[in-house]
Structure formats: structure tokens, C-alpha cells
Amino acid sequence: MKIIDARDYWQAQGVTHFRELSTFGALPERVVHRLLLDGRVISLDAGETLYSSGEPAGSFFIVLQGAVNNYMPRPDGGRVLARRHEPGDDMSFIPMIALCDRPSIAVAEVESVVVEISSDQFLMLHQQEPEAFGLMLINLVRGTARAFIVLARMLADLDVDQHVAFAPKRRHRGASTSH
């Protein structure tokens, strides 16, 4: 994990790159630039861990480039893929807002770049740029809502699979019930 210069990254990527990221959608250029400058722009190598389960969630991350996977730890010490985050996706926003520890482990799937936004920085955005804060909050909630819909579909599919596997065998009409 390496902190990279936000100004250099901004210049190298160009404004168009940031406009295409869903979390920054419709935000003024100056606000996105400020979020990068006041946050921490972090470069990750493939396989590198960004954060681990149980760490305090005093910030959240936005994927700027690459892909980062979130894994939920299992009681047996293993882990299961919970979500793949691509450019524009946020990570760990929900635990930050919920004031709880991070429930998952974030690992770069490929070389990736993220920006870390602290809860203090998020509060300052609210105080100094209320309209931009409102837009960003809508974008963050929209991303969360999409993830919940995917999760609900997965649970529904799992329920169907379990119902089929564990449903009692039905007898045909007219079949004898005595032996």
C-alpha cells in the first residue's frame, strides 16, 4: 500500500475520468478535486489488503481504478467473497455511518487506486458544500441500494434452492398410505 500524490493523480487521469465514477456523479469538479486533496489516495498491488475485519470504520473508500474484493470472514477461519468493487464503487461507507467496525476484508484483485475519505472530511463536506454533500449522499445511497437488491436476489435464489432440497417429498394422489 502506497500513498500517492493526489495532484499528480488528478492530472494524470484528467477530469473526465472522475466524472464517470458513480460516487462522484454530478459533483462539481472543485469538490471532487478537494475530496482527493483532503483524502488519501492509495495505490494497491494485486493481492494487497486495504483493511481487515474488526478495524474501526472512521473512513470509507472509493475505488478510482482497478478492482477490490470484499470478503466476509467465516467462523472456520476461511472467507467468502461478498462483493467485487469496481471504479466508482464505495467501500465501508455503511460501517462508517453505522459507527461500527468493518465487517469484511478488502483485498485488491488487480493493481488498484482508491481514495480514503474520513468521517471528519465527510462532515466538513456537509458543512461547507451542503448541495454537493446531498448529491454525494444520494450517489452513495444509490450504490448501497443496488448492492441490497443484488443481496436480496441472492437470498431469494438461496431460499428456492434450499426449499427444493429440503421440501418434503409429495405423494401422488391415490397412492396408498398403508403398508
C-alpha positions in Angstrom: 0.0 0.0 0.0 1.4 3.3 -1.0 0.1 6.9 -0.6 0.3 8.7 -3.9 0.2 12.4 -4.6 -3.4 13.5 -5.2 -2.5 16.4 -7.5 -0.3 14.1 -9.7 -3.1 11.5 -9.9 -5.7 14.2 -10.7 -3.5 15.5 -13.6 -2.6 12.0 -14.9 -6.3 10.8 -15.0 -7.9 14.0 -16.2 -11.3 15.4 -15.2 -13.3 13.1 -17.5 -12.1 10.0 -15.5 -13.6 11.4 -12.3 -16.9 12.5 -13.9 -17.5 8.9 -15.0 -17.2 7.5 -11.4 -20.7 6.9 -10.0 -20.0 8.2 -6.4 -18.8 11.5 -7.9 -21.6 11.8 -10.4 -22.9 15.3 -10.8 -20.5 16.7 -8.2 -18.7 19.9 -9.2 -15.1 19.4 -10.3 -13.7 21.6 -7.5 -15.5 19.3 -4.9 -14.1 16.1 -6.3 -10.6 17.7 -6.5 -10.9 18.8 -2.9 -12.0 15.3 -1.8 -8.9 13.9 -3.4 -6.6 16.5 -1.9 -8.0 16.3 1.6 -8.3 12.5 1.5 -5.7 9.9 1.0 -5.1 8.5 -2.5 -3.8 5.0 -2.1 -2.2 2.6 -4.6 -2.6 -1.1 -4.0 -0.8 -4.0 -5.6 -2.8 -7.1 -6.6 -3.4 -9.2 -3.6 -2.7 -6.4 -1.1 -5.1 -5.9 1.8 -6.6 -2.4 2.2 -8.4 -3.1 5.5 -9.4 -6.1 7.7 -12.4 -7.2 9.6 -12.7 -5.7 13.0 -10.9 -2.5 12.3 -12.6 0.8 13.3 -14.5 2.3 10.3 -13.6 6.0 10.7 -13.5 6.4 6.9 -14.7 5.0 3.7 -13.1 4.4 0.3 -14.0 5.0 -3.3 -12.4 2.8 -6.0 -10.8 5.1 -8.6 -9.1 2.4 -10.7 -8.8 -1.4 -10.7 -11.0 -3.7 -8.6 -11.1 -4.5 -4.9 -12.9 -7.6 -3.4 -14.6 -7.7 -0.1 -14.5 -11.0 1.8 -16.6 -11.9 4.8 -14.7 -14.0 7.3 -16.1 -17.4 8.3 -16.0 -18.9 11.8 -13.7 -21.7 10.5 -11.1 -19.1 9.5 -11.9 -19.1 5.9 -13.6 -16.3 4.0 -16.2 -15.9 1.3 -16.4 -13.3 -1.5 -19.1 -10.8 -0.6 -18.7 -8.2 -3.3 -16.4 -7.0 -6.1 -15.9 -3.2 -6.1 -15.1 -1.5 -9.4 -14.2 2.1 -10.2 -16.8 4.5 -8.7 -17.9 2.0 -6.0 -17.7 2.9 -2.4 -16.4 0.5 0.3 -17.0 0.7 4.1 -19.5 3.6 3.9 -22.2 1.6 5.8 -20.0 0.7 8.8 -18.7 4.3 9.0 -22.3 5.6 9.1 -23.4 2.8 11.5 -20.4 3.6 13.8 -19.3 0.0 13.9 -16.2 -1.9 13.0 -15.5 -3.0 9.4 -17.2 -6.4 9.0 -15.1 -7.5 6.0 -11.6 -7.8 4.5 -10.8 -5.7 1.4 -8.2 -7.1 -1.0 -7.1 -5.6 -4.3 -7.9 -8.1 -7.1 -5.6 -6.2 -9.5 -3.4 -3.1 -9.2 -5.9 -0.6 -7.9 -6.2 3.0 -6.7 -8.7 4.2 -4.0 -9.3 7.4 -2.2 -10.0 7.3 1.5 -12.4 9.9 2.9 -12.5 10.2 6.7 -15.7 10.8 8.6 -14.3 14.3 9.6 -13.8 15.1 5.9 -17.3 13.9 5.1 -18.7 16.1 7.9 -16.8 19.1 6.5 -18.2 18.5 3.1 -21.7 18.6 4.7 -20.9 21.9 6.4 -19.0 23.6 3.6 -20.8 22.3 0.5 -24.3 21.2 1.5 -25.6 20.8 -2.1 -22.6 18.7 -3.1 -22.9 16.7 0.1 -26.5 16.0 -0.8 -25.6 14.8 -4.3 -22.8 12.6 -3.0 -25.0 11.1 -0.3 -27.6 10.3 -3.0 -24.9 8.6 -5.1 -23.7 6.6 -2.0 -27.2 5.5 -1.1 -27.9 4.6 -4.7 -24.8 2.3 -4.7 -25.9 0.8 -1.4 -29.4 0.2 -2.7 -28.1 -1.6 -5.8 -26.0 -3.8 -3.5 -29.0 -4.6 -1.3 -31.1 -5.5 -4.4 -28.3 -7.9 -5.5 -28.2 -9.4 -2.0 -32.0 -9.8 -1.9 -31.9 -11.7 -5.2 -29.1 -13.9 -3.9 -31.1 -14.7 -0.8 -34.2 -15.4 -2.8 -32.3 -17.8 -5.0 -30.8 -19.5 -2.0 -34.2 -19.8 -0.4 -35.5 -21.5 -3.6 -32.5 -23.9 -3.7 -33.0 -24.8 0.0 -36.7 -25.2 -0.4 -36.3 -27.6 -3.3 -33.5 -29.5 -1.4 -35.3 -29.8 1.9 -39.0 -29.8 0.9 -40.9 -33.0 2.0 -41.5 -35.5 -0.8 -45.1 -35.3 -2.0 -47.1 -38.4 -2.6 -49.1 -38.7 -5.7 -52.9 -38.8 -5.4 -54.3 -42.3 -5.0 -51.1 -43.6 -3.6 -51.5 -46.0 -0.7 -50.5 -44.7 2.7 -50.6 -48.0 4.4 -48.2 -50.9 4.1 
